[in-house]
Amino acid sequence: MTLELRDVHFAYGAEPILDGVNLSLSAGQFVVLAGPNGSGKSTILRICAGLLSPQAGRVQVLGGSPADPAVRRRIGYVPQGLRPPGTIPVSVQEVVGAGLVPARGLFRPLGRADWSRVRVALDSVGMSRLASECLFELSGGEQQRAMLARALVGDPELILLDEPTTGIDQRFRPVIAEELRARAAAGATVVVVTHDPEDFHHVVDRIVLLGEGPIRELGHDEFHAAGRSL
């Protein structure tokens, strides 16, 4: 079991977001979290990434606590609308290479094998030709793909992505979907929050719907028919 939530409760102040959520995910599964705004999809990702702690319930990720740095190094996470801070000139490949730092240590330079992994990650999201470009001179969708490559470069066992295709050109969305499908086939657990069912309709294993009452699973046809209403 990669991820397990048992009777998880979370609230922002007096506003309850998650009310007794139960969810179990296994290695090799590609899962979409769907539901209306405010249903707790992004909150679940933040809890699983160790960025939030529930007020009640049990959360286990990769056999341990998501707050454990050793566990967090095995997670690839991209929040919604992430944009790299600052304006210091930095290349795309340098940003992606930074995704290897948690496992290697801050003061250990990247070697030839590491840069090879960076090239593979960039190629997986269609960014190889922009490897040497300054990140801050790219479009929002290109920056998004760079941050996806950064999350994937360390071959994480758990991949958590919040609206990963937002702002990305339609021609690259199938590339992203197929890469995530390949990651799941290789044994990673992939969890995606999306309002665009068409992006992942043909590659997901499970669709989990959050909203009023207990979470439930949708069939592929129901998910496809629901479209952006989710």
C-alpha positions in Angstrom: 0.0 0.0 0.0 1.5 3.3 -1.1 -1.0 5.7 0.5 -3.6 5.2 3.2 -6.0 7.8 4.8 -8.2 6.6 7.6 -11.1 8.8 8.9 -9.1 11.9 8.1 -10.6 15.2 9.2 -9.3 18.7 8.2 -10.7 22.2 8.5 -9.4 25.7 7.7 -10.5 27.4 10.8 -14.2 26.6 11.4 -14.7 25.5 7.8 -14.6 21.7 7.5 -13.0 20.5 4.2 -12.4 16.8 4.8 -14.9 14.9 7.1 -13.8 11.4 7.7 -12.1 10.6 4.4 -11.0 7.0 3.8 -8.7 6.3 0.8 -6.2 3.5 0.0 -3.9 3.5 -3.0 -1.5 0.8 -4.2 1.7 0.9 -6.1 1.2 1.1 -9.9 -2.1 2.8 -9.8 -3.0 6.0 -11.8 -5.7 7.8 -9.9 -7.7 11.0 -10.6 -9.2 13.0 -7.8 -12.3 14.8 -9.1 -15.0 16.9 -7.5 -16.2 20.5 -7.2 -14.1 23.4 -6.0 -13.8 23.3 -2.2 -14.3 19.5 -2.0 -10.8 18.9 -0.6 -8.9 17.6 -3.6 -5.9 19.9 -3.2 -6.0 19.5 0.6 -5.6 15.8 0.2 -2.5 16.2 -1.9 -1.0 18.7 0.6 -1.6 16.3 3.4 -0.1 13.4 1.5 2.9 15.6 0.6 3.4 16.4 4.3 2.6 20.1 4.0 -0.6 19.9 6.1 -1.5 17.8 9.1 -5.1 16.6 9.7 -6.9 17.5 12.9 -7.9 13.8 13.2 -7.4 10.5 11.5 -4.4 8.5 10.3 -2.2 9.2 7.3 0.4 6.8 6.1 2.5 7.3 3.0 5.1 4.9 1.6 5.1 3.0 4.9 5.7 6.1 7.1 4.6 9.6 8.0 4.5 12.2 5.1 6.2 14.6 7.6 9.3 12.4 7.6 12.0 14.0 5.4 13.1 10.5 4.3 9.5 9.8 3.0 9.1 13.2 1.4 12.3 12.6 -0.7 10.4 9.8 -2.3 7.4 12.0 -3.3 7.1 14.2 -6.4 4.6 17.0 -5.9 3.6 19.9 -8.0 0.9 22.2 -6.6 -1.6 24.1 -8.7 -0.3 27.2 -10.5 3.3 26.7 -9.2 5.7 29.3 -10.6 9.3 29.4 -9.7 10.0 32.4 -7.4 12.4 35.2 -8.2 14.0 36.5 -11.4 17.6 35.2 -11.1 18.5 33.9 -14.6 18.4 30.1 -14.4 18.2 27.6 -17.2 15.4 25.0 -17.5 17.9 22.1 -17.0 19.3 23.7 -13.8 15.8 23.9 -12.4 15.0 20.3 -13.3 18.4 19.2 -11.9 17.4 20.8 -8.5 14.9 18.1 -8.2 17.7 15.7 -7.5 19.1 17.8 -4.6 16.9 16.3 -1.8 18.3 12.8 -2.5 21.9 13.9 -3.1 22.4 16.7 -0.7 22.8 20.4 -1.2 26.5 20.6 -1.6 27.1 17.5 -3.8 27.4 18.5 -7.4 25.5 16.7 -10.1 27.5 14.1 -12.1 27.2 12.9 -15.6 24.6 10.2 -14.7 22.5 12.9 -13.0 22.5 15.2 -16.0 21.5 12.2 -18.1 18.4 11.8 -15.8 17.7 15.5 -16.3 17.7 15.1 -20.1 15.4 12.1 -19.8 13.0 14.0 -17.6 12.9 17.0 -20.0 12.3 14.7 -23.0 9.4 13.0 -21.1 7.5 16.3 -21.1 8.6 17.6 -24.5 11.1 20.2 -23.1 14.5 18.9 -24.4 14.9 21.7 -27.0 14.4 24.3 -24.3 16.9 22.8 -21.8 19.3 25.8 -22.0 16.7 28.5 -22.1 16.1 30.9 -19.2 13.1 29.6 -17.3 11.7 33.0 -16.7 11.6 33.8 -20.4 9.3 30.9 -21.2 5.5 30.8 -21.4 3.4 29.7 -18.4 2.7 26.4 -20.0 6.4 25.8 -20.7 7.3 26.7 -17.1 4.6 24.2 -15.9 6.2 21.4 -18.0 9.6 22.3 -16.5 8.2 22.0 -13.0 6.7 18.7 -13.9 10.0 17.4 -15.1 11.6 18.7 -11.9 9.1 16.6 -9.9 9.7 13.5 -12.0 13.5 13.6 -12.4 14.1 11.7 -9.1 11.8 8.8 -10.1 9.5 9.3 -7.1 7.4 6.4 -5.9 4.4 8.7 -5.2 3.6 11.4 -7.7 1.1 14.1 -6.6 0.0 16.6 -9.3 -2.6 19.4 -8.8 -4.1 20.4 -12.2 -0.9 19.5 -14.1 -2.1 20.4 -17.5 -3.4 23.9 -16.8 -1.9 26.3 -19.2 -0.2 23.5 -21.3 -0.8 23.5 -25.0 -3.3 20.9 -26.2 -0.7 19.1 -28.3 1.5 18.4 -25.3 -1.2 17.1 -23.0 -1.3 13.6 -24.4 2.5 13.5 -23.9 2.1 14.3 -20.2 -0.7 11.7 -19.8 1.3 9.0 -21.5 4.4 9.7 -19.4 2.3 9.5 -16.2 0.8 6.2 -17.4 4.3 4.9 -18.0 5.4 5.9 -14.5 2.4 4.0 -13.0 3.2 1.0 -15.2 6.8 1.1 -13.8 5.4 0.9 -10.2 4.8 4.5 -9.1 1.5 5.6 -7.6 0.2 8.6 -9.6 -2.5 10.9 -8.1 -3.8 13.8 -10.3 -6.3 16.5 -9.4 -8.0 17.7 -12.6 -11.1 19.5 -14.0 -10.2 18.2 -17.5 -11.4 14.6 -17.7 -10.5 14.4 -21.3 -6.8 14.8 -20.5 -6.6 11.5 -18.6 -9.7 9.6 -19.6 -7.9 6.8 -21.5 -5.0 6.3 -19.1 -6.4 6.3 -15.5 -7.1 3.2 -13.4 -9.4 4.8 -10.8 -11.5 8.0 -10.6 -12.3 9.1 -7.0 -15.0 11.7 -6.6 -15.1 14.0 -3.6 -18.0 16.1 -2.6 -21.1 15.8 -0.4 -20.9 12.7 1.8 -18.4 9.8 1.6 -16.0 9.7 -1.4 -17.0 7.3 -4.1 -15.5 6.0 -7.3 -16.7 6.8 -10.8 -16.7 4.6 -13.8 -14.8 5.8 -16.9 -17.9 6.5 -18.9 -19.5 8.5 -16.0 -16.3 10.5 -15.6 -16.1 11.2 -19.3 -19.7 12.3 -19.5 -19.4 14.6 -16.5 -16.6 16.7 -18.1 -15.9 20.0 -16.4 -18.9 19.8 -14.2 -16.7 17.9 -11.8 
